[in-house]
């Protein structure tokens, strides 16, 4: 009987285990069906139906029960949604699906995982609110939901009953609202990270009484308020306090020294005031200190020099006006020094290398340093990043810097001169080199491209470099940005087609030559190109149709002043991402083709000073993002398209020096965000309507050299923003509107060569800011502001000279007194 009983129990147990293992398998198969992308073929090759699920990659089972207890699919590259069937894995204690591309919401069924101790769903694309049911899982110790797209507030029910929770990471989401007070009930919490959300309000003071807390990271929110004076009394184990990029104010509590285990203190970019407490110098275990961009006063405390374990010292924007504190250069543990955006003065220390053997990064940019760069910097053998830009440094660049294994080097916007040492182009570790806007001269080494295999960004523009661009630059195949513009470089433009990762290419304002067809065609291999600038060089030939094959990512195309001839190819309409197009000052002929209307992203177009003819194409009106349009100095004819008045994005319009006829479309006066409007040197006619007053923020109007007639509408006086106004050389008549005197910002007014009559308005005397005034017509009379009388009609030239004389000598418009005296 007993034997039969044990056999029966054994059979039932086997059946039970088999049934439950089958349940686990069904859950995993359901999970598999929700995977839409498996780039590493893990599921196809490692999840075989003829093997036990306990042997499937990423699956862990208990030996005793043969049930699934752990899932680790981190970094598998999976895409898809989470199957609710995972909630049937009743023995699951750890779930890690981080660093994939899962989307959607977290299924409610996962709340059934009563044995779950840790869940890591970080670095995915989950949406919705943070599930409140996490608070119902009694064994949960670790919740990691960082780097997703969760929104809403932090649910308070998550925080009530999780007495075992040790880790809560909700960083890099879109959470808003306050940090709940209930978070202080998590008595076992050691790691709290809410970084990079949209949280507001103050930090609950109870957080600073969570005795188990080791790391507190609230960086990059909108938290306000101040820190409690007893900040460290209740959190003696704290090692990381990261509160940068918030709106915190008040002073740093002086008892900060009680956080004696603190390794990271990040308080930068807030509104802290007062002085930096010397007590920080007592934090003997501190390794990283970030205090910059606050409202501190006083000096950097000498006690900071006592931090014998400090590796990173970052105090930018501290408004120091003295030399760097000398103790900084005696802190032998320092790896990073960040003192950028200060007013530090004096010369760079010659003996910097003596006591900084571990220095890796040195940031002294945007200060007031003078003198040269010491050659002894070449003895900082571990230095990888050196940023000295925007200072007043002069002299030559030390060749000794070429002995370093630099990765990033920037000295732009200084007064450095001489030749760039060839040794700088032999630093094989270099990724970014920026020497823009100095006085460097000489030529570049012919082999520079062979010795810079890791170079990604090279900026040499705005110097006095001469010679040719070495063709070897094409071997620096990792280049993404190349700037050699505004130098004195000569010779043929090299083939950049091998630089397939190139995003930015600036070679404008040199004396380079080349065939435009060959040059532009070679750039079609640069599929990531976003900005291309070749202006003010001597390129011959025409624009090839192949420019339509340039990068679909191209946003800015500058080729003005290049002597390019021929027509604009229709294929230019293929550049669908183009935002800026500058082809001015060339020899372009033909028409502006309708394909220009396909450039839906275009914001600025300048094709002025060419030989284009025909009409202004209506397709320009399809460019709903167009802000600046300069078609001037061509041979365009016809009328101004009515539909231009529907482009509400327009800010600057220059249609001067053409053969335009007819009247100005009435709709054009509805562009009330217009800043500049130049229609000069055409044959436009008709009256100006009162609607011109709708241009209420415009500051420059030039309608000179046309055939406008009738009266100048008084509504012109409503445009208070006007700085420059020219109606010269037209057929306006009637009196000068007194409302012109209301334009208090007017500095240039030219009404000359019209048919005005009557009196010069007394209101023009109020324009004290005026600087330049053109003459009026022969029928205008002046008013004696003292006597109230009128002057006899004056000849055109005589009055013109008098008014110009008054403007030049008095810088205002006391015109009548001058007229009377003369």
ZALUMMI-107105 format. One record per residue (C-alpha): residue in one letter; x, y, z. Coordinates in pm, whole numbers, padded with zeros to 5 digits, always signed. Example, Ala and Ser with C-alpha at 12.3 -4.5 7.8 and 13.67 -1.06 7.14 Angstrom:
REM residues 2
a+01230-00450+00780 s+01367-00106+00714 
END
This chain:
REM residues 822
x+00000+00000+00000 x+00277+00242+00099 x+00475+00153-00212 x+00171+00221-00427 x+00124+00556-00252 x+00479+00668-00319 x+00454+00559-00682 x+00132+00757-00718 x+00290+01068-00560 x+00595+01036-00783 x+00382+01010-01094 x+00172+01306-00991 x+00486+01511-00917 x+00634+01430-01257 x+00307+01521-01424 x+00290+01841-01219 x+00642+01944-01310 x+00590+01853-01673 x+00269+02054-01679 x+00428+02361-01521 x+00739+02343-01738 x+00501+02326-02032 x+00331+02642-01901 x+00670+02815-01890 x+00743+02700-02243 x+00412+02833-02370 x+00490+03171-02211 x+00830+03188-02379 x+00690+03083-02715 x+00431+03358-02683 x+00714+03600-02599 x+00897+03484-02912 x+00597+03552-03136 x+00595+03918-03026 x+00955+03971-03138 x+00950+04155-03470 x+01325+04190-03517 x+01605+03957-03409 x+01915+04082-03593 x+02144+03823-03433 x+01910+03529-03511 x+01916+03427-03147 x+01563+03291-03145 x+01609+03095-03467 x+01942+02938-03370 x+01934+02921-02990 x+01567+02863-02909 x+01514+02524-03068 x+01187+02341-03011 x+01362+02005-02969 x+01568+02126-02672 x+01465+02209-02319 x+01375+02570-02261 x+01627+02563-01976 x+01895+02537-02246 x+01764+02834-02443 x+02000+03129-02441 x+01902+03393-02187 x+01685+03149-01986 x+01776+03026-01637 x+01596+02748-01451 x+01605+02614-01097 x+01768+02272-01064 x+01523+02161-00798 x+01195+02251-00966 x+01304+02283-01331 x+01111+02607-01357 x+01217+02929-01526 x+01363+03159-01260 x+01551+03416-01465 x+01539+03583-01808 x+01831+03790-01931 x+01783+03921-02284 x+01989+04239-02242 x+02160+04372-02556 x+02002+04106-02778 x+01883+04368-03028 x+01520+04257-02998 x+01236+04474-03127 x+00872+04418-03048 x+00628+04426-02757 x+00613+04229-02433 x+00377+03930-02432 x+00147+03931-02128 x+00208+03555-02105 x+00534+03628-01923 x+00309+03682-01620 x+00262+03303-01611 x+00630+03244-01521 x+00535+03207-01156 x+00887+03115-01040 x+01054+03408-01216 x+01275+03609-00981 x+01480+03819-01226 x+01380+03977-01559 x+01632+04174-01765 x+01533+04294-02112 x+01742+04613-02107 x+01915+04769-02408 x+01674+04647-02673 x+01401+04824-02866 x+01083+04706-02698 x+00785+04937-02737 x+00434+04972-02606 x+00327+04949-02242 x+00435+04705-01971 x+00156+04441-01947 x-00051+04432-01627 x-00010+04052-01619 x+00349+04094-01500 x+00202+04189-01162 x+00139+03813-01114 x+00514+03753-01075 x+00501+03732-00696 x+00857+03595-00666 x+01010+03872-00875 x+01309+04037-00705 x+01456+04240-00990 x+01325+04388-01314 x+01543+04579-01562 x+01368+04728-01864 x+01609+05017-01914 x+01716+05150-02254 x+01403+05060-02450 x+01112+05259-02591 x+00832+05180-02349 x+00556+05438-02317 x+00268+05512-02085 x+00278+05566-01711 x+00507+05389-01469 x+00303+05086-01353 x+00170+05138-01001 x+00132+04762-00949 x+00507+04733-00889 x+00409+04828-00535 x+00216+04501-00497 x+00511+04267-00560 x+00636+04192-00210 x+00986+04061-00292 x+01084+04332-00537 x+01429+04476-00466 x+01537+04638-00792 x+01330+04843-01042 x+01520+04982-01342 x+01304+05161-01600 x+01554+05426-01709 x+01599+05548-02066 x+01247+05494-02193 x+00956+05722-02276 x+00743+05690-01965 x+00531+05994-01884 x+00299+06117-01612 x+00387+06140-01245 x+00565+05895-01018 x+00281+05679-00876 x+00261+05697-00498 x+00123+05341-00478 x+00457+05222-00613 x+00619+05351-00296 x+00389+05228-00017 x+00464+04860+00043 x+00804+04802-00119 x+00989+04762+00209 x+01263+04559+00039 x+01325+04794-00255 x+01694+04882-00283 x+01720+05029-00634 x+01480+05265-00812 x+01597+05403-01146 x+01350+05608-01349 x+01606+05833-01517 x+01583+05964-01876 x+01206+05958-01915 x+00938+06226-01938 x+00807+06211-01583 x+00658+06529-01439 x+00509+06660-01119 x+00666+06653-00775 x+00880+06386-00615 x+00625+06213-00388 x+00679+06240-00015 x+00600+05867+00003 x+00938+05794-00152 x+01082+05853+00194 x+00900+05537+00314 x+01140+05314+00119 x+01347+05226+00422 x+01582+04990+00237 x+01647+05215-00064 x+02014+05251-00154 x+02010+05383-00512 x+01765+05648-00634 x+01801+05793-00984 x+01541+06031-01130 x+01787+06210-01361 x+01672+06385-01680 x+01298+06406-01633 x+01068+06707-01596 x+01018+06694-01222 x+00933+07015-01036 x+00886+07133-00680 x+01130+07087-00397 x+01325+06781-00290 x+01139+06615-00001 x+01355+06673+00306 x+01270+06320+00419 x+01504+06188+00149 x+01790+06322+00356 x+01682+06098+00645 x+01691+05771+00447 x+01979+05615+00635 x+02034+05336+00383 x+02071+05574+00084 x+02405+05553-00096 x+02341+05728-00428 x+02101+06016-00500 x+02086+06134-00862 x+01835+06406-00950 x+02035+06577-01226 x+01858+06769-01505 x+01510+06838-01376 x+01341+07163-01270 x+01365+07113-00896 x+01373+07423-00679 x+01406+07515-00314 x+01713+07472-00097 x+01908+07202+00080 x+01849+07141+00452 x+02117+07262+00689 x+02149+06912+00837 x+02174+06753+00494 x+02423+06483+00593 x+02303+06395+00943 x+02051+06135+00828 x+02233+05986+00527 x+02575+05886+00661 x+02634+05624+00390 x+02586+05861+00096 x+02856+05827-00171 x+02692+06013-00462 x+02499+06342-00440 x+02417+06459-00794 x+02184+06759-00815 x+02323+06952-01115 x+02105+07116-01380 x+01816+07220-01159 x+01693+07546-01006 x+01810+07493-00651 x+01909+07799-00452 x+02041+07902-00114 x+02381+07812+00022 x+02560+07481+00031 x+02513+07358+00390 x+02830+07392+00593 x+02782+07050+00751 x+02848+06888+00413 x+03160+06746+00580 x+02940+06492+00765 x+02891+06310+00433 x+03235+06165+00492 x+03192+05880+00242 x+03097+06113-00041 x+03277+06032-00367 x+03073+06245-00610 x+02935+06593-00537 x+02759+06752-00836 x+02585+07084-00771 x+02665+07270-01095 x+02418+07474-01302 x+02183+07581-01024 x+02127+07906-00836 x+02335+07837-00527 x+02482+08151-00374 x+02714+08258-00098 x+03066+08123-00086 x+03186+07772-00153 x+03212+07621+00197 x+03562+07532+00305 x+03409+07221+00466 x+03416+07055+00123 x+03789+07025+00176 x+03719+06773+00455 x+03557+06519+00222 x+03863+06299+00202 x+03703+06033-00017 x+03573+06281-00276 x+03673+06189-00632 x+03454+06416-00845 x+03351+06774-00767 x+03120+06981-00990 x+03034+07333-00868 x+03027+07554-01180 x+02756+07787-01314 x+02604+07904-00988 x+02596+08243-00815 x+02888+08189-00582 x+03094+08480-00464 x+03444+08499-00329 x+03727+08271-00428 x+03785+07901-00474 x+03863+07783-00124 x+04220+07674-00056 x+04088+07378+00145 x+03983+07210-00181 x+04353+07145-00227 x+04328+06898+00063 x+04115+06656-00139 x+04380+06391-00180 x+04160+06155-00387 x+04004+06413-00618 x+04012+06314-00986 x+03770+06566-01143 x+03759+06934-01047 x+03496+07122-01248 x+03419+07487-01168 x+03331+07664-01497 x+03156+08004-01502 x+03272+08098-01153 x+03363+08452-01267 x+03712+08438-01129 x+03924+08735-01237 x+04257+08618-01103 x+04508+08351-01205 x+04427+07985-01148 x+04469+07901-00777 x+04818+07757-00746 x+04707+07465-00527 x+04526+07314-00826 x+04859+07227-00987 x+04971+07037-00677 x+04678+06795-00668 x+04856+06493-00808 x+04543+06276-00832 x+04363+06510-01074 x+04262+06365-01410 x+04025+06640-01524 x+04048+07018-01467 x+03752+07221-01596 x+03782+07598-01546 x+03620+07713-01873 x+03407+08026-01912 x+03574+08223-01637 x+03779+08542-01646 x+04099+08378-01537 x+04401+08581-01637 x+04776+08563-01643 x+04987+08316-01832 x+04957+07940-01848 x+05177+07766-01589 x+05509+07643-01724 x+05554+07378-01454 x+05205+07230-01484 x+05346+06887-01566 x+05546+06847-01245 x+05264+06757-01006 x+04988+06648-01242 x+05113+06313-01372 x+04761+06172-01420 x+04604+06466-01602 x+04390+06346-01893 x+04164+06644-01969 x+04241+07017-01934 x+03968+07272-02006 x+04078+07636-01976 x+03872+07778-02266 x+03694+08115-02270 x+03919+08296-02025 x+04165+08585-02049 x+04494+08397-02056 x+04781+08571-02233 x+05126+08474-02346 x+05208+08153-02525 x+05136+07785-02478 x+05433+07647-02280 x+05635+07378-02453 x+05628+07191-02120 x+05264+07099-02188 x+05423+06835-02407 x+05535+06659-02086 x+05175+06587-01977 x+05214+06235-02107 x+04859+06118-02029 x+04684+06426-02169 x+04411+06342-02421 x+04192+06655-02426 x+04333+07010-02435 x+04087+07298-02476 x+04239+07648-02473 x+04007+07821-02718 x+03876+08179-02683 x+04166+08327-02488 x+04430+08586-02578 x+04711+08341-02640 x+04983+08439-02887 x+05305+08304-03028 x+05368+07977-03203 x+05225+07637-03130 x+05488+07423-02952 x+05604+07128-03159 x+05626+06930-02832 x+05248+06895-02830 x+05294+06650-03114 x+05451+06407-02865 x+05120+06363-02684 x+04848+06111-02756 x+04584+06381-02789 x+04230+06289-02883 x+04076+06639-02874 x+04263+06966-02927 x+04108+07311-02958 x+04280+07651-02964 x+04037+07838-03187 x+03983+08214-03151 x+04323+08312-03015 x+04614+08508-03163 x+04843+08214-03236 x+05071+08248-03536 x+05348+08084-03729 x+05338+07749-03900 x+05141+07462-03754 x+05405+07209-03645 x+05403+06905-03870 x+05418+06693-03556 x+05054+06787-03487 x+04955+06598-03799 x+05133+06284-03679 x+04917+06229-03371 x+04749+05906-03471 x+04506+05918-03178 x+04365+06258-03274 x+03989+06268-03334 x+03919+06641-03321 x+04157+06926-03406 x+04027+07284-03400 x+04254+07581-03481 x+03997+07812-03645 x+04042+08194-03634 x+04409+08243-03554 x+04702+08370-03761 x+04858+08039-03858 x+05049+08053-04185 x+05259+07826-04399 x+05154+07516-04585 x+05011+07184-04477 x+05218+06864-04488 x+05157+06662-04801 x+05126+06338-04603 x+04884+06464-04336 x+04604+06231-04441 x+04817+05919-04395 x+04903+05981-04029 x+04559+06074-03894 x+04365+05747-03917 x+04123+05836-03635 x+04060+06200-03725 x+03689+06286-03733 x+03688+06667-03722 x+03949+06907-03862 x+03893+07284-03836 x+04162+07510-03985 x+03944+07792-04125 x+04001+08163-04071 x+04381+08157-04079 x+04653+08252-04329 x+04743+07909-04456 x+04884+07891-04807 x+04978+07625-05055 x+04752+07344-05167 x+04508+07120-04987 x+04703+06792-04969 x+04534+06520-05173 x+04627+06276-04895 x+04343+06423-04688 x+04121+06177-04874 x+04289+05899-04675 x+04153+06032-04344 x+03848+05819-04405 x+03682+05882-04068 x+03647+06255-04127 x+03299+06391-04062 x+03387+06763-04062 x+03654+06947-04263 x+03691+07325-04248 x+03970+07495-04445 x+03772+07804-04543 x+03894+08165-04532 x+04263+08103-04595 x+04497+08165-04889 x+04495+07812-05026 x+04556+07764-05396 x+04562+07485-05646 x+04306+07234-05761 x+04038+07119-05522 x+04120+06757-05435 x+03877+06470-05475 x+03684+06436-05148 x+03478+06142-05272 x+03662+05893-05049 x+03549+06077-04737 x+03224+05887-04728 x+03137+05986-04370 x+03177+06359-04436 x+02897+06576-04297 x+03052+06924-04309 x+03285+07055-04582 x+03399+07420-04579 x+03661+07530-04831 x+03517+07869-04927 x+03703+08202-04947 x+04031+08070-05083 x+04190+08085-05428 x+04111+07726-05521 x+04037+07618-05875 x+03874+07319-06033 x+03617+07193-06276 x+03272+07223-06123 x+03131+06914-06295 x+03407+06685-06172 x+03416+06839-05826 x+03042+06832-05755 x+03007+06483-05900 x+03276+06347-05668 x+03077+06464-05367 x+02788+06233-05453 x+02981+05963-05266 x+02948+06163-04943 x+02607+06031-04850 x+02596+06199-04508 x+02688+06550-04623 x+02482+06815-04444 x+02676+07137-04508 x+02882+07222-04814 x+03053+07560-04859 x+03278+07636-05158 x+03201+08007-05208 x+03449+08267-05335 x+03679+08033-05524 x+03761+08022-05894 x+03562+07721-06006 x+03497+07696-06377 x+03228+07513-06565 x+02862+07453-06503 x+02647+07295-06239 x+02614+06929-06339 x+02286+06741-06321 x+02462+06512-06072 x+02412+06769-05795 x+02070+06613-05768 x+02250+06302-05646 x+02417+06478-05354 x+02334+06360-05007 x+01965+06344-04924 x+02072+06491-04589 x+02221+06808-04742 x+02081+07109-04556 x+02316+07395-04648 x+02470+07456-04993 x+02692+07764-05037 x+02847+07828-05379 x+02828+08205-05429 x+03099+08399-05609 x+03247+08095-05786 x+03214+08207-06149 x+02986+07909-06221 x+02799+07938-06550 x+02514+07759-06721 x+02168+07677-06599 x+02051+07557-06260 x+01979+07186-06316 x+01624+07066-06266 x+01769+06786-06052 x+01830+07035-05772 x+01474+06960-05671 x+01596+06620-05545 x+01774+06783-05249 x+01466+06746-05032 x+01638+06835-04701 x+01793+07159-04829 x+01738+07458-04600 x+01994+07714-04724 x+02078+07761-05094 x+02329+08032-05191 x+02426+08057-05559 x+02463+08437-05577 x+02736+08625-05769 x+02787+08368-06042 x+02721+08361-06417 x+02410+08144-06406 x+02174+08172-06701 x+01840+08028-06805 x+01530+08012-06589 x+01444+07943-06229 x+01289+07602-06282 x+00966+07481-06131 x+01147+07197-05953 x+01262+07455-05699 x+00916+07407-05549 x+01014+07056-05435 x+01256+07195-05177 x+00995+07192-04902 x+01248+07251-04624 x+01408+07557-04786 x+01441+07855-04550 x+01686+08083-04733 x+01758+08122-05105 x+02004+08365-05260 x+02056+08347-05636 x+02121+08719-05678 x+02368+08881-05920 x+02339+08626-06199 x+02191+08635-06548 x+01871+08445-06485 x+01570+08541-06692 x+01204+08460-06729 x+00935+08494-06466 x+00947+08431-06095 x+00807+08077-06078 x+00483+08024-05891 x+00633+07711-05738 x+00829+07934-05498 x+00499+07983-05321 x+00501+07614-05224 x+00803+07671-04996 x+00610+07717-04674 x+00928+07746-04462 x+01094+08014-04676 x+01216+08306-04468 x+01475+08486-04684 x+01453+08526-05061 x+01704+08723-05268 x+01649+08710-05645 x+01790+09056-05713 x+02026+09163-05991 x+01902+08924-06254 x+01701+08973-06572 x+01373+08841-06437 x+01060+09000-06578 x+00685+08985-06542 x+00494+09053-06225 x+00539+08963-05861 x+00343+08640-05800 x+00029+08710-05597 x+00081+08388-05403 x+00400+08523-05239 x+00164+08711-05011 x+00056+08375-04868 x+00409+08281-04751 x+00368+08388-04391 x+00719+08264-04314 x+00886+08535-04524 x+01112+08775-04333 x+01351+08923-04592 x+01258+08975-04958 x+01491+09130-05217 x+01352+09151-05571 x+01545+09459-05680 x+01742+09531-05997 x+01522+09334-06235 x+01256+09404-06496 x+00946+09345-06288 x+00631+09527-06397 x+00270+09571-06294 x+00157+09654-05942 x+00251+09508-05607 x+00001+09234-05513 x-00232+09347-05235 x-00169+09024-05045 x+00196+09118-05002 x+00096+09375-04741 x-00041+09093-04525 x+00310+08964-04452 x+00312+09131-04114 x+00627+08949-03999 x+00834+09092-04282 x+01161+09259-04177 x+01307+09377-04509 x+01143+09444-04844 x+01346+09567-05141 x+01167+09615-05474 x+01402+09882-05607 x+01513+09930-05969 x+01214+09774-06140 x+00921+09914-06337 x+00654+09861-06075 x+00367+10107-06082 x+00039+10197-05918 x-00050+10350-05585 x+00065+10226-05247 x-00240+10118-05046 x-00302+10201-04682 x-00241+09831-04605 x+00132+09903-04617 x+00086+09995-04252 x+00026+09625-04178 x+00402+09568-04202 x+00431+09656-03837 x+00776+09511-03756 x+00958+09584-04083 x+01270+09801-04051 x+01392+09839-04411 x+01181+09936-04713 x+01334+10029-05048 x+01097+10101-05337 x+01330+10343-05517 x+01369+10363-05894 x+01022+10245-05992 x+00711+10413-06130 x+00494+10426-05818 x+00253+10717-05815 x-00020+10877-05609 x+00006+10986-05248 x+00221+10817-04987 x-00040+10672-04750 x-00041+10820-04400 x-00055+10466-04257 x+00321+10450-04323 x+00354+10633-03992 x+00221+10327-03806 x+00541+10135-03880 x+00731+10235-03568 x+01005+09979-03638 x+01124+10145-03962 x+01491+10236-03965 x+01541+10293-04338 x+01285+10409-04595 x+01346+10500-04959 x+01077+10606-05208 x+01328+10795-05427 x+01299+10817-05804 x+00929+10746-05842 x+00624+10952-05934 x+00473+11010-05592 x+00281+11332-05555 x+00082+11527-05305 x+00221+11628-04968 x+00469+11446-04752 x+00255+11275-04484 x+00313+11428-04139 x+00279+11077-03994 x+00638+11013-04103 x+00733+11207-03794 x+00585+10928-03581 x+00855+10684-03692 x+01089+10755-03405 x+01353+10497-03505 x+01396+10625-03858 x+01762+10682-03943 x+01753+10699-04323 x+01479+10867-04529 x+01500+10929-04903 x+01203+11086-05082 x+01407+11252-05357 x+01310+11279-05722 x+00934+11262-05690 x+00655+11514-05748 x+00577+11609-05388 x+00430+11951-05319 x+00323+12155-05023 x+00503+12197-04693 x+00777+11998-04523 x+00589+11861-04219 x+00691+12012-03890 x+00669+11661-03739 x+00989+11562-03919 x+01177+11787-03677 x+01106+11533-03404 x+01314+11264-03570 x+01621+11329-03357 x+01765+10985-03432 x+01778+11053-03803 x+02118+11029-03969 x+02067+11043-04347 x+01802+11230-04543 x+01766+11246-04917 x+01628+11552-05091 x+01266+11613-05182 x+01119+11739-05506 x+01115+12087-05654 x+00761+12169-05544 x+00811+12115-05171 x+00802+12416-04939 x+00969+12440-04600 x+00801+12564-04283 x+00966+12809-04048 x+00899+12645-03713 x+00976+12972-03529 x+00766+13208-03736 x+00500+12969-03868 x+00544+13101-04222 x+00638+12930-04550 x+00935+12955-04780 x+00913+13016-05150 x+00945+12723-05386 x+01305+12607-05415 x+01481+12442-05701 x+01536+12065-05672 x+01915+12068-05654 x+01935+12358-05411 x+01700+12198-05158 x+01868+11860-05201 x+02208+12001-05108 x+02071+12189-04809 x+01902+11880-04664 x+02204+11657-04713 x+02423+11925-04558 x+02202+11937-04251 x+02213+11562-04213 x+02589+11542-04240 x+02668+11815-03991 x+02391+11805-03733 x+02298+11434-03727 x+01935+11536-03695 x+01662+11700-03895 x+01655+12069-03798 x+01604+12132-04168 x+01399+12450-04158 x+01653+12654-03967 x+01915+12560-04226 x+01681+12653-04507 x+01608+12994-04356 x+01972+13075-04300 x+02062+12978-04653 
END
